[in-house]
Amino acid sequence: MSKIYMVETFVTHRVVYAIEASSEEEARNKVIPTCNQDDTIIEMTQNCVGEGIFSSRKVTEKEYLRVFDEENPERNKWSVESKLKIINR
């Protein structure tokens, strides 16, 4: 019988920005907080460098559904059947 495994990965991208600034330090400071910044800095290019495995573990269907709801609050009203269709088989 098949089991459910949750495999968490991270993805690394090479991103290039064109920044107008008075110095290289100022340009770097404008880019560094991009993940949590309200003002959007537009990227010039983006290329995926690779994906790596962060962790993996076996989970029960109940645990999968709990994590699904935690990770996808906008989808937690989906039916159980719809949530189970997301599992790669």
Secondary structure, 3 states (H helix, E strand, C coil): CCCEEEEEEEEEEEEECCCCCCCHHHHHHHHCCHHHCCCCCCCCEEEEEEEEEEEEEEECHHHHHHHHHHHCHHHCCCCHHHHHCCCCC
